[in-house]
Amino acid sequence: MSMITRARAYLVDLDVETERTDAVQSFLKQETIFVEIATDDGLVGTGYSYTIGTGGRAVLSMLRDHLLDRLIGMDPGRIEAAWMTLFTSTRATTTGAITSLALAAVDTALWDLRCLRHDAPLWQVAGGFRRDVPLYDTEGGWLHLSPDELVEGARRSVAEGWAGVKIKVGSPHVFDDVERLRAVRDAVGERVDIMVDANQSLTRGEAVRRAKAFESLDLAWFEEPMLADDVEGHRTLARSTSIPVAVGESMYAVSPFREYLERGAASIVQVDVARIGGITPWLKVAHLAEAFNVAVCPHFLMELHVSLAAAVPNGRYVEHIPQLRAITRSEMQIADGHALAPERSGLGIDWDRDAIDDRIVA
């Protein structure tokens, strides 16, 4: 049995690669929280999580002040035991963003160690369903872009062979959203999926209204139309429209996913490995969704989610938003409109250690 001998956490700031706006905020920077876990037989696992501009130092403090010391002496192969030990040790903060983001950085490092020990890639160790997953693009669909710019981005994605594009909605007037979506639909034709994302900006009544206005556009899904904790609102919406309802990026525990699925309030699950607390709970959500015959289309973190979406039978899409290119030596592979899970052992991310060291801020 190997043993954890050292655990280290640090914070890296990454500038966004392009301007990103939605109905409620702008993505200013990515605070990337790294954890490195070393074992007595010489292996080092690297994990990470993120924020989109605030809270990174709070996550780092949770790790340094409360969690990392508890790992010393543990068996790194007992990932469930390590996760539960750290989770229960946080007591009053067990369910929430700070704890989940901290746990995710640890958990992904432990999974990196597991894969390194078996000299196998994550997509195989986590399930190994297939290596390639269809790709859709979000980078060309931000809310500040004009209809002409949206069309240009969508055509570029289609030319790359990607199966879908996501357009942000939540404009002041419903007809502005419809105009933008109609321009993209006319440009890409009927065989390209168009997803829309309101980023929790709508009331129940407005969500139902906009879904009705979007019906003729044959959308692949309506993402986060309302606040993430409004399960009944999403259930009402799901019953009123033929457009699949997508939720999950703003959920920080397994139980909210169960409630959404049990109540028929979601048709697409967008579980985020950082926000749910790591690969361990991510897989639980994915298999829970499979039991309800619901697809998983994870949010963001494409460099990691490609392996997880490939691991499970209901992994439907990977979201294209590149954000790690400044600190990696190679990019996610794309072929024939599909993202390819890396074959290298571990998480499969080719970290540029010098570039990371240059960007450490805490």
C-alpha positions as CSV (number, residue, x, y, z in Angstrom):
1,M,0.0,0.0,0.0
2,S,1.3,3.4,-0.9
3,M,0.8,6.4,1.4
4,I,0.3,10.2,0.8
5,T,3.4,12.0,2.1
6,R,2.8,15.6,0.9
7,A,0.0,17.8,-0.4
8,R,0.4,21.3,-1.8
9,A,-2.1,23.9,-3.1
10,Y,-1.5,27.1,-5.0
11,L,-3.5,29.6,-7.1
12,V,-2.9,30.6,-10.7
13,D,-4.6,33.4,-12.5
14,L,-5.5,33.0,-16.2
15,D,-6.7,35.8,-18.5
16,V,-9.8,34.9,-20.6
17,E,-8.9,34.0,-24.1
18,T,-11.8,36.1,-25.6
19,E,-14.4,38.5,-24.3
20,R,-17.2,36.5,-22.7
21,T,-20.5,38.0,-21.6
22,D,-23.9,36.5,-20.7
23,A,-27.2,37.9,-19.3
24,V,-25.8,38.4,-15.8
25,Q,-22.0,38.7,-15.8
26,S,-18.7,38.9,-17.7
27,F,-16.0,36.3,-17.4
28,L,-13.1,38.4,-16.2
29,K,-10.4,35.8,-15.5
30,Q,-10.1,32.2,-14.4
31,E,-8.7,31.6,-10.9
32,T,-7.3,28.1,-11.1
33,I,-6.7,26.3,-7.9
34,F,-4.1,23.5,-8.2
35,V,-3.4,20.7,-5.8
36,E,-0.4,18.4,-6.0
37,I,-0.4,15.1,-4.0
38,A,2.8,13.1,-3.6
39,T,3.1,9.5,-2.4
40,D,5.9,7.5,-0.7
41,D,6.6,5.6,-3.9
42,G,7.5,8.7,-6.0
43,L,4.2,9.5,-7.8
44,V,2.7,13.0,-7.9
45,G,-0.8,13.6,-8.9
46,T,-2.0,17.0,-10.1
47,G,-5.6,18.2,-9.8
48,Y,-7.4,21.5,-10.2
49,S,-10.6,23.5,-10.0
50,Y,-11.5,27.0,-10.9
51,T,-13.6,30.2,-10.3
52,I,-14.4,32.8,-12.9
53,G,-12.9,35.7,-11.1
54,T,-13.8,35.6,-7.4
55,G,-13.4,33.3,-4.4
56,G,-10.2,31.6,-5.4
57,R,-8.3,32.6,-2.3
58,A,-11.2,31.4,-0.1
59,V,-10.9,28.0,-1.8
60,L,-7.1,28.0,-1.3
61,S,-7.6,28.9,2.4
62,M,-10.0,26.0,2.8
63,L,-7.4,23.6,1.4
64,R,-4.4,25.0,3.3
65,D,-6.1,25.6,6.6
66,H,-8.4,22.6,6.9
67,L,-8.1,19.9,4.3
68,L,-4.7,19.1,3.0
69,D,-3.1,18.0,6.3
70,R,-5.8,15.4,6.7
71,L,-4.5,13.6,3.6
72,I,-1.1,12.9,5.0
73,G,-0.8,9.1,5.7
74,M,-3.9,8.2,3.7
75,D,-3.9,5.5,1.0
76,P,-4.3,7.5,-2.2
77,G,-6.2,4.5,-3.8
78,R,-9.1,4.9,-1.4
79,I,-10.5,7.9,-3.1
80,E,-14.1,7.5,-1.7
81,A,-12.7,7.4,1.8
82,A,-10.5,10.4,1.3
83,W,-13.4,12.4,-0.3
84,M,-15.8,11.6,2.5
85,T,-13.2,12.2,5.2
86,L,-12.5,15.7,3.9
87,F,-16.2,16.4,3.2
88,T,-17.4,15.6,6.7
89,S,-14.5,17.4,8.3
90,T,-15.8,20.7,6.9
91,R,-19.0,20.4,9.0
92,A,-21.1,23.6,8.6
93,T,-19.7,24.3,5.1
94,T,-20.1,20.8,3.7
95,T,-22.6,21.7,1.0
96,G,-21.5,24.8,-0.9
97,A,-19.3,26.3,-3.6
98,I,-16.1,26.8,-1.5
99,T,-16.0,23.3,-0.1
100,S,-16.9,21.6,-3.5
101,L,-14.3,23.6,-5.4
102,A,-11.7,22.6,-2.8
103,L,-12.7,18.9,-2.8
104,A,-12.6,18.9,-6.6
105,A,-8.9,20.0,-6.7
106,V,-8.0,17.2,-4.3
107,D,-10.2,14.6,-5.9
108,T,-8.9,15.2,-9.4
109,A,-5.4,14.9,-8.1
110,L,-6.2,11.5,-6.5
111,W,-7.7,10.3,-9.8
112,D,-4.6,11.5,-11.6
113,L,-2.6,9.4,-9.2
114,R,-4.9,6.4,-9.8
115,C,-4.5,6.7,-13.5
116,L,-0.7,7.2,-13.3
117,R,-0.4,4.1,-11.1
118,H,-2.3,2.0,-13.7
119,D,-0.5,3.7,-16.6
120,A,-3.9,4.4,-18.2
121,P,-5.9,7.4,-19.4
122,L,-8.7,8.8,-17.3
123,W,-11.4,8.0,-19.9
124,Q,-10.6,4.3,-19.6
125,V,-10.2,4.2,-15.8
126,A,-13.4,6.0,-15.3
127,G,-15.5,3.7,-17.5
128,G,-14.0,3.5,-21.0
129,F,-17.2,3.7,-23.0
130,R,-15.6,5.4,-26.1
131,R,-12.8,7.8,-26.9
132,D,-14.6,10.5,-29.0
133,V,-17.5,12.8,-28.1
134,P,-19.3,15.3,-30.3
135,L,-18.3,18.9,-29.9
136,Y,-20.3,22.1,-29.7
137,D,-19.0,25.6,-29.6
138,T,-19.8,28.4,-27.1
139,E,-17.1,30.9,-28.0
140,G,-19.0,32.3,-30.9
141,G,-22.2,32.9,-29.1
142,W,-21.7,35.4,-26.3
143,L,-24.4,38.0,-25.6
144,H,-22.5,41.1,-26.6
145,L,-22.0,39.8,-30.2
146,S,-24.2,41.1,-33.0
147,P,-26.4,38.8,-35.1
148,D,-23.8,39.1,-37.9
149,E,-21.0,38.1,-35.6
150,L,-23.1,35.2,-34.3
151,V,-23.6,34.0,-37.8
152,E,-19.9,34.3,-38.6
153,G,-19.0,32.3,-35.5
154,A,-21.7,29.6,-36.2
155,R,-20.6,29.2,-39.8
156,R,-17.0,28.8,-38.7
157,S,-18.0,26.1,-36.3
158,V,-20.0,24.3,-38.9
159,A,-17.0,24.5,-41.3
160,E,-15.0,22.8,-38.6
161,G,-17.5,19.9,-38.6
162,W,-18.8,20.6,-35.1
163,A,-22.4,19.4,-34.5
164,G,-23.7,22.4,-32.5
165,V,-23.4,26.0,-31.4
166,K,-24.6,27.7,-28.2
167,I,-26.1,31.2,-28.2
168,K,-26.5,33.2,-25.1
169,V,-30.0,34.6,-24.5
170,G,-31.6,37.0,-22.0
171,S,-31.7,40.2,-24.0
172,P,-33.9,42.9,-22.7
173,H,-36.7,41.9,-25.1
174,V,-37.7,38.5,-26.3
175,F,-37.7,39.6,-29.9
176,D,-34.1,40.5,-29.7
177,D,-33.3,36.9,-28.7
178,V,-35.5,35.5,-31.5
179,E,-33.8,37.7,-34.1
180,R,-30.4,36.5,-33.1
181,L,-31.4,32.9,-33.0
182,R,-33.3,33.1,-36.3
183,A,-30.2,34.6,-38.0
184,V,-28.1,31.7,-36.8
185,R,-30.7,29.0,-37.7
186,D,-31.1,30.5,-41.2
187,A,-27.3,30.4,-41.6
188,V,-26.5,26.9,-40.4
189,G,-29.6,25.1,-41.6
190,E,-31.7,22.4,-39.9
191,R,-29.1,19.7,-39.2
192,V,-27.0,21.7,-36.7
193,D,-27.9,21.8,-33.1
194,I,-28.5,25.2,-31.6
195,M,-28.4,25.4,-27.8
196,V,-29.4,28.5,-25.8
197,D,-28.3,29.6,-22.4
198,A,-30.0,32.3,-20.2
199,N,-27.6,31.9,-17.2
200,Q,-30.4,31.9,-14.6
201,S,-31.6,35.4,-15.7
202,L,-35.4,34.8,-16.2
203,T,-38.4,34.6,-14.0
204,R,-40.8,31.6,-14.3
205,G,-43.2,33.5,-16.5
206,E,-40.6,35.0,-18.7
207,A,-38.9,31.6,-19.2
208,V,-42.2,30.0,-20.3
209,R,-42.8,33.0,-22.6
210,R,-39.4,32.8,-24.2
211,A,-39.5,29.0,-24.6
212,K,-42.8,29.5,-26.5
213,A,-41.1,32.1,-28.7
214,F,-38.2,29.8,-29.4
215,E,-40.3,26.7,-30.3
216,S,-40.2,27.1,-34.1
217,L,-36.3,27.3,-34.0
218,D,-36.0,23.6,-33.1
219,L,-33.5,24.2,-30.2
220,A,-31.4,21.4,-28.8
221,W,-31.9,22.7,-25.2
222,F,-32.8,25.7,-23.1
223,E,-30.0,26.1,-20.5
224,E,-30.3,27.5,-17.0
225,P,-33.4,29.6,-17.7
226,M,-34.1,30.3,-14.0
227,L,-32.2,30.2,-10.7
228,A,-30.7,26.8,-10.1
229,D,-32.6,26.2,-6.9
230,D,-36.0,26.8,-8.5
231,V,-36.8,23.1,-9.2
232,E,-40.5,23.7,-9.4
233,G,-40.0,26.5,-12.0
234,H,-38.0,24.2,-14.2
235,R,-40.5,21.5,-13.8
236,T,-43.3,23.9,-14.9
237,L,-41.2,25.0,-17.9
238,A,-40.3,21.4,-18.9
239,R,-44.1,20.6,-19.0
240,S,-44.9,23.6,-21.1
241,T,-42.3,23.2,-23.9
242,S,-40.9,20.6,-26.3
243,I,-37.4,22.2,-25.9
244,P,-35.3,20.1,-23.5
245,V,-34.4,21.9,-20.3
246,A,-30.7,21.8,-19.3
247,V,-29.4,22.4,-15.8
248,G,-26.4,21.5,-13.6
249,E,-23.5,23.9,-13.8
250,S,-24.6,25.7,-10.7
251,M,-25.2,22.7,-8.5
252,Y,-22.7,21.7,-5.9
253,A,-23.9,18.4,-4.6
254,V,-25.4,15.1,-6.0
255,S,-28.8,15.5,-4.2
256,P,-30.1,18.5,-6.3
257,F,-29.6,16.4,-9.5
258,R,-31.6,13.6,-8.0
259,E,-34.5,16.0,-7.2
260,Y,-34.4,17.5,-10.7
261,L,-34.5,14.1,-12.3
262,E,-37.1,12.6,-10.0
263,R,-39.4,15.5,-10.7
264,G,-38.9,15.6,-14.5
265,A,-37.5,19.1,-14.3
266,A,-34.4,18.5,-16.5
267,S,-33.8,16.7,-19.8
268,I,-30.0,17.5,-20.0
269,V,-27.6,17.3,-17.1
270,Q,-24.6,19.7,-17.2
271,V,-22.6,18.6,-14.2
272,D,-19.3,20.4,-13.7
273,V,-16.5,18.4,-12.2
274,A,-15.1,21.4,-10.3
275,R,-18.4,22.6,-8.9
276,I,-19.8,19.2,-7.9
277,G,-16.6,18.4,-5.9
278,G,-14.5,16.2,-8.3
279,I,-14.6,13.2,-10.5
280,T,-16.0,10.9,-7.8
281,P,-19.3,12.8,-7.4
282,W,-19.3,13.6,-11.1
283,L,-19.5,10.0,-12.0
284,K,-22.3,9.4,-9.5
285,V,-24.4,12.2,-11.2
286,A,-23.6,10.8,-14.6
287,H,-24.8,7.3,-13.7
288,L,-27.8,8.7,-11.9
289,A,-28.8,10.6,-15.1
290,E,-28.3,7.4,-17.1
291,A,-30.8,5.6,-14.8
292,F,-33.3,8.3,-15.9
293,N,-32.3,8.0,-19.6
294,V,-30.9,11.6,-19.5
295,A,-27.8,12.7,-21.4
296,V,-24.8,14.4,-19.8
297,C,-23.3,17.4,-21.5
298,P,-20.8,18.8,-18.9
299,H,-20.2,22.5,-18.4
300,F,-16.8,24.1,-19.3
301,L,-13.5,22.5,-18.5
302,M,-13.3,20.8,-21.9
303,E,-9.8,19.5,-21.3
304,L,-11.0,17.4,-18.4
305,H,-14.6,16.8,-19.3
306,V,-13.7,15.2,-22.7
307,S,-12.4,12.2,-20.7
308,L,-15.4,12.0,-18.4
309,A,-18.0,12.4,-21.2
310,A,-16.1,9.7,-23.1
311,A,-16.1,7.4,-20.0
312,V,-19.9,7.1,-19.6
313,P,-22.6,5.8,-22.1
314,N,-24.7,8.9,-21.8
315,G,-22.0,11.5,-22.4
316,R,-23.6,13.4,-25.3
317,Y,-21.5,16.6,-25.9
318,V,-18.3,18.4,-24.9
319,E,-18.5,22.2,-24.7
320,H,-15.7,24.0,-26.6
321,I,-14.4,26.9,-24.5
322,P,-10.6,26.7,-24.5
323,Q,-9.1,28.3,-21.4
324,L,-5.9,26.4,-20.5
325,R,-3.7,27.0,-23.5
326,A,-1.5,29.5,-21.7
327,I,-0.4,26.8,-19.2
328,T,-0.4,23.6,-21.4
329,R,2.0,22.4,-24.0
330,S,-0.6,20.8,-26.2
331,E,-4.3,21.2,-26.9
332,M,-7.3,18.9,-26.8
333,Q,-7.5,16.9,-30.0
334,I,-10.4,17.4,-32.4
335,A,-11.2,15.2,-35.4
336,D,-14.3,15.1,-37.6
337,G,-16.3,17.3,-35.3
338,H,-15.5,15.2,-32.2
339,A,-13.3,15.9,-29.2
340,L,-10.8,13.0,-28.6
341,A,-10.1,11.9,-25.0
342,P,-6.3,11.9,-24.5
343,E,-4.5,8.6,-24.5
344,R,-1.7,9.7,-22.1
345,S,-1.9,8.3,-18.6
346,G,-3.4,10.4,-15.8
347,L,-5.9,13.2,-16.4
348,G,-4.3,13.6,-19.8
349,I,-3.6,17.3,-19.5
350,D,-0.1,18.3,-20.7
351,W,0.8,20.9,-18.1
352,D,3.5,23.5,-18.9
353,R,5.1,23.7,-15.4
354,D,7.2,26.7,-16.2
355,A,4.2,28.7,-17.4
356,I,2.2,27.7,-14.4
357,D,5.0,28.8,-12.0
358,D,5.1,32.2,-13.8
359,R,1.4,32.7,-13.0
360,I,1.2,31.7,-9.4
361,V,-0.4,34.5,-7.4
362,A,-0.8,32.7,-4.0
